[in-house]
């Protein structure tokens, strides 16, 4: 049987679980991943061979390097034992591990490299000599490592056009939109009553923009919902703390995607997806909320000056606001709540594009492209 090994720096998230599903019925699938004390994506794992590696939780550049070296040694040891003929990795550090395995032990092994985010050090304009040097080194390293990949998977076409087309041939590219697995939405029911509710569902980052939603909804008779793990940020903002101080805000914390996602979306009238657009990655990304909101027939609120905003403007399934303007957001929340025709127009647009939300067709493309590599049997 063909052997596939996923190498991840995080516990498999819903998107990566969908990739594992592509291979698990026809291949012997192994997943080596770093496991943190805090689970950002729930505790449910795919039914394949799981090899967790405890993450060193201490902060600081030195500890990040030690953590990477520790994981690298543990991963290579297991790869030597597993002997996969296909490695599926995400991000540059995991690609480096796959490259070492391929060069040292298995020159016939194939590598699929997925990009769901672009790190600021790779794509943002560097400030200072040190960051300029780091960016040049990382760019050089990635150009070398990607020469050995067989496929580049991206969740946004803009990632390739803005960065990877410089050194990865287009014939190696596969676009895999971050669409949901619809079986987890079987129990979803569109909200019919109660206060108008806007919610953010997912890993709670970009706290300034999350705080902006809380401030914009104040005294509007609009309920705000947050669901997801909340990593610390240097700005010191705690959404959990803000929720406890405001009765119209609900903070649920971590959830299991497979068990909870349908019920969480069932509480919402609109989806919030406004992030900090100072980061180039944010301006290029297409998050899962775009597709989940369409499937659930819920208008989405997104930040201007982004590829996501271009998509939403094109298909008319949501509204666009600046990422730092409380009053504009407040005005838009009022319009969504009170203007029935305005709101209904976006719901109908979602309904029009809902038929296109099918991860199955994209999974088939990934499988067939893998088969053509002569990596796995049909």
N, C-alpha and C positions, 0 to 999 in steps of 0.2 A: 504493500500500500504506500502511496505517496505521503511524504511527511512534510507538514507545514509547521513552521514555528513563528509565532508572533513575539516580538521583543518590544516591550512598552515601558516607558518611565512612569506609568500610572496604572492603577487598577482599571481594567477594561470599562470604558464608558459606553453609553448606548450606541454611539456610532461605531466603535470598534467591535462591539458585540455583533453588530450587523455584518461586519466584514468576516468575523469568525464563522457566522452562520453560512456564508457563501461556501466555505471549505469543509465544514465539519461532517457533512453527510458522505463525502467522497474521499476524505483524506484523514490521516492520523494527525490531529491538530494538537499542538502544545502551545501554551502561553506563558512566557516568562515576563514578570512585571514587578515593578517596585511597589510595595505596599506601605501606605502611610497609616498613622494612627487614626486620622480622620478620613472617613470614606466620603468622597464628594459625590459619588454616583450610585450609592446604594450597595447592598451586600450580595445581590443576586449575580452569580457568575455563570458563564456558559458551561454546558456539560461536556467539557473537554479536559485534557490534562493541564492542570493549573500549577505553575511553579512560582509562588510568591517569594519575593526577596525583601526583607525588612529594610525600610528606608531609614537612614541616619537623619534624625529630625532636627539636629542643631543647625542654626542659621549662620550664614557667613560664607564668603567665597571659598575659603579653605575647606570647609565641611562639604560644600557642594562638590568640590573636586574629589575629595575623599569618598564621598557617596557614589560618584560616578565610577571611580576606579574599583570600588568594592563591587558594585553591581556588574561592571564589565567583567571582572574575574569570575564572578558567580555565573553569569550568563554564558561566557565562553566555555566554562567547565561543563555546563549542561548541554550546550550545543554540541560539544565533542561527543557526549554520550548519546544524544538524540539523533545526530547526523541528518538534519533536514535537507531536503533538496529545494525548498522554497522558504525564504525568510521574508516576513512582512513586518515592516518597521515604520515608526512615525518619528519625525524630527531628526536633526543632525546627529545628536549624541548616540541615538540608537542605530542610525545608519553606520556610524563608525564601528560599532560592535559587529554588525553584519559584514562589513567590509573586511574586518580582521579575520573573521571566520572563513570567508570566501578565499582570501588571499593565502591564509596559513594552512587550511585543512581541506577545503572543498571548492576547488576552482569551478566545478560544474554547478554549484548552487546558484539559484536565481534570487534576485532581490526585488521586492516591491516596496517603494518608498512613498509614504503618504504624508501630505501636508494639509493640516486643518487650520493652522495658524502660522503666521510669519513672525518670528521673534524680532522685537525692536532692534536688537543688535545687528540683524541681517538687513533690515529694510529702511529703518528710520534714518534721517540725516544725522550723522554722528556729531556730537559736541565735544570738542577737545581732542588733543593728539592721541591720548590713550584709546578712546573709543574708535577713532578713525583707524588706528592700527588693528584693534580687535576686529573691526568690521572687515578689513582687508584680509586678515588671516582667515576668518570664517568663510568669506567668499571663496578664497583660494582653496580651502579645505573642501568645501562643498562641491566645487567644480571638479576636484579630483575624485571624490567619493562617488559622485553621481555618474561618473563614466562607467561604473560597474553595475548600475541598476538596470533592470529590465523594464520597469514600468514606474511612472510617476503618477500618483493618484492625488488629485486636488479637489477640495470641496467648493472652491470658487474659481471660475475661469480667470478672474482678475489676478490671482496669485501667479499663474503662468505668464500672463501677458506683461505683468509689471516686473517680474523677477526671473522666473525659471526658463523663459524662452531664450535667455542669454546664453545658456549652456546645456540645456536638455532638449534633444530633438523632439519635435512635435509628434512623431510617430510613436514615442514612448508615453505620451500623455493619455490619461483617462480622467474625465470629469465625473465625479461621484457626488451629486448634491446631497446635502446632509438631511435627507428626508427620513421621517420616522418609519418604524415598523408598525403598520396599521393594526396589527392584531392587538396591540396594547391599547388601542382606542375603541375597541368593540363596545365598551360600556359607556362611552362618552355620550352625554346628553347636553344639548345647548341650554344655557341658563335661561329661565323663564320669568323669574321674579326676584325681588330684593333690590337693595341699593346698587346703583351702577358701580361695577367693580373693574379695576385695572390691575393687572398682575404681571410680575416678573417671575418666571419659572426657569431655574437653572443655577449654575454656579454664580454666586453673588459677588461680582467684581465691580470695578468702576463705581465706587461708592458715592462719588460726587453726583453722578447722574441718577443713582438710586435715591439719594437724599433729595434731589431736585423733584422727583415724582411725589415724594411725601409732602414737600413744601407746596407744590402746585395744587395738590388735592385738598389742602387745608380749607375748611369751611365751605367746601363745595358739595357736601353730601355725596361724596365719591369714596368708595371703599378701596383701599390699596392692599394687595396681597403679595408677599414674597415667599417663595418656596425654593430651598436649596441651601447647600453648605455655604458658609461665609468665611473665606480666608481673611486674614488680617491684611491691612494696607497701611502704608506709612502715614496716611492722612488721619489715622485714628478714628475714622467714622465707623460706627457699629450700627448696622441696620436693625439688629435684634434689640439694641438699646433704644433706638428711635421708635421702634414699634411699641415697646413697652410704655413709652411716654405719650403715645397718640392713640386714642381709642378707635380711630377709623383705619388704623394700620394693623394687619395681621402678618406675623412672621412664623412660618411653619418649621423652618430649619431643614435639615436633610430629609430626603425621601428616596424611596425605591422607584425608579422610573417605571419598571414593568407593572408594579402593583398600584401606583398612585397617580400616574400621569393623566389618565382619563378623568378622574375625579377632580384633580387640580384645575384642569382646563374647564371643567364643568362649572366652576365658580366664577368664571371671568366673562366680562362683556367686551374687553379689549386686552390686547397683549402689548406689554411694554418691552421695547428692545432698543433703547437709546444708550449708546456707549460713548466713551471719550474718543473723539475723532482726531485728537492730536497724534494718535498712533496710526501709522500707515496700515498696519495689519487690520485695524478696525475699519478703515476706509475701503478695504478690499474684500473683506469677508462676507460670506452669506451664511448666517447662523441657522440652526435647526428651527428657531422660532418662526422664520418666514414660512416654512412648509407646514409646521404644526398649526399656525394661525389660519392658514388657508384651509387646511383639512377641517378644522373646527369651526370654520366660517366666522372668524373673529377678526375685526380690524386690528392692524398692528401699528404701533407708534414707533417710528425709527428716526435716527439722526440724519440731518442733512449732510451733504458733502460726502456721501458714501456710495459704494456700488450697490449696497442694499437699498438705499433710497432711490437709485435709478430704477431698480427692479420694481419697487413698490409703486413708483410714479407711473411706470409703464403699464402695470396690470391693475392699478387703482384699488388695491386691497388694503390700503392703510393711509396714514397721515405722516407728514414729515415735519420735524421741528429742529431747531438748533439744539446742540447738546449742552448748552449753558444758559438757556433763557427760560427762567421759571414762568414768567408772565405769558409767553407764547404757548408754553405747554399747558398752563392753566386755562387759557382761552380755548385750546384745542380739546381739552378734557370736557369743558362746558359744552362745546359744539357736539362732540360725540354723544354726550349724555342727553342733550335736549333736541337736537335736530334729527328727527326720525328719518326723514328722507335721505339726509347725508349719511347716516349710519347704515341704513338699509342698502344704499347703493354699494357700499364696500362689502357688505355681507353677500350681495348678489354677485359681485366680482369674485369673491372667494369661491362661491358655489360654481362659477364658470370654470375656474382653474383647478377645482378640487380633483377632477378626474385625472389630472397630470401628476398627482401625488402618489407615486407608486415606486417604492424602492426596489421592487422585484425586477423591473426591467433593467435597472442599473446594476443590480447584483448579477443578472445574466450576462451583461456586458463584461463585468469584471471576470466572471468565470470563463467566458469564451476567450477573452484576451489572455488569460492565464494558460488555458489549454494550448493556444497557439504558440506559447513559449516552449512547448514540449516539456513542461514542468510536471503537469499532472495528467492523469488519464481521464478520458471522457467518461 
